[in-house]
Amino acid sequence: MDLELEARGHVYLAQLEELQKLVKAVQLDIKSVTELSREKLVATLQDWLTEVRGQEGGGQKTYQAVVKILQKSTPQPVKTQVEEPRTQVTVPEGPKKASVETVKLTVSEKPNMRVQKQFKICGEVDRAGISFASVNRQIHNGQLQGYSDFEIVDGVLKAIPSSAAALRNYLDSRRDLKIVNLKEILRAHYNEKTTTELYSELGSLVQGNKEGSTDFLIRAMDLRNKILLDSDDTSELKYDPELVHSLFCGLCRQD
């Protein structure tokens, strides 16, 4: 059951391109998959994961394959070869001339040199734009990719629309703004709950009368992931991942 939940969680959090790759990898017969929105594709795949339970061994091999495929879908940094212009230097030496040419080097062979795209947020950072969870995840991914606090803050500022000019002006006025402080300000702007409130909500989570078991599990996984992501770098109380996972598993057993 836990492996099925892990597979559902990966599907729920995956991007559209990753979901399309999953459909192709497991050879699902879905017509016009490239024309489906992310929401519809997630719903279709969740229904398919439910059907998988009827397979031999409870579908555990299929769930494991889904987890493995979506884990590998995170893009890895690509080694880029930079070709410098060939330069000819002429050295006078009596009647003879000697030419010296520069040698082509790859980036990995040049010390202290990093070629990296500018950090960008996909979507508008505002209540009418992308969610706080999406902003938080993109910031976290930027940190994992080696972007500095300055680069990430600058990327977030550029993603704030003119309709939220007050927020952008306030962040612009803050000197040496760190990621922790940035998240606290954005959390207040989005009216999001603190990590402590999220943990308390997870502990008291109950399935609604008209709520399906799949929807309930997805809601529980969403809370679990928010707590774990916030506990990585929040300035308030941090929760041990094993403690959060134990609480989540308790909910699954009750379900």
ZIQUI-V725128 format. One record per pair of residues at least 24 apart in sequence whose ideal C-beta (glycine too) atoms are under 6 Angstrom apart, sorted by the first residue. I is the first residue (numbers start at 1). J is the second residue. D is the distance in Angstrom with one decimal. If there is no record, write none. Layout:
# ZIQUI-V725128
i->I j->J d->D
i->I j->J d->D
This chain:
# ZIQUI-V725128
i->3 j->60 d->5.8
i->3 j->63 d->4.6
i->4 j->63 d->5.1
i->5 j->217 d->5.9
i->6 j->67 d->5.4
i->7 j->63 d->4.2
i->7 j->66 d->4.2
i->7 j->67 d->5.3
i->8 j->49 d->5.8
i->9 j->221 d->4.5
i->10 j->67 d->5.7
i->10 j->70 d->4.0
i->11 j->45 d->5.0
i->12 j->218 d->5.6
i->14 j->70 d->5.4
i->18 j->73 d->4.2
i->22 j->69 d->5.4
i->25 j->69 d->5.2
i->46 j->214 d->6.0
i->80 j->107 d->5.7
i->80 j->115 d->5.3
i->81 j->106 d->4.9
i->82 j->107 d->5.6
i->119 j->147 d->4.7
i->119 j->151 d->4.8
i->119 j->152 d->5.6
i->119 j->155 d->3.9
i->120 j->155 d->5.4
i->121 j->155 d->5.5
i->121 j->156 d->5.8
i->121 j->159 d->3.7
i->124 j->161 d->4.7
i->125 j->156 d->5.8
i->125 j->159 d->4.5
i->125 j->160 d->4.8
i->126 j->161 d->5.5
i->126 j->164 d->4.4
i->132 j->190 d->4.0
i->132 j->192 d->4.8
i->136 j->229 d->5.8
i->140 j->229 d->6.0
i->149 j->178 d->5.4
i->149 j->179 d->5.2
i->153 j->177 d->5.2
i->153 j->182 d->5.7
i->180 j->233 d->5.7
i->180 j->235 d->5.1
i->195 j->227 d->5.9
i->195 j->230 d->4.2
i->195 j->234 d->5.5
i->195 j->236 d->5.9
i->196 j->237 d->5.9
i->198 j->223 d->5.8
i->198 j->226 d->5.5
i->198 j->227 d->5.1
i->199 j->227 d->5.5
i->199 j->239 d->5.8
i->202 j->247 d->6.0
i->203 j->247 d->5.9
i->205 j->251 d->5.9
i->213 j->255 d->5.8
i->220 j->251 d->5.2
i->224 j->248 d->4.6
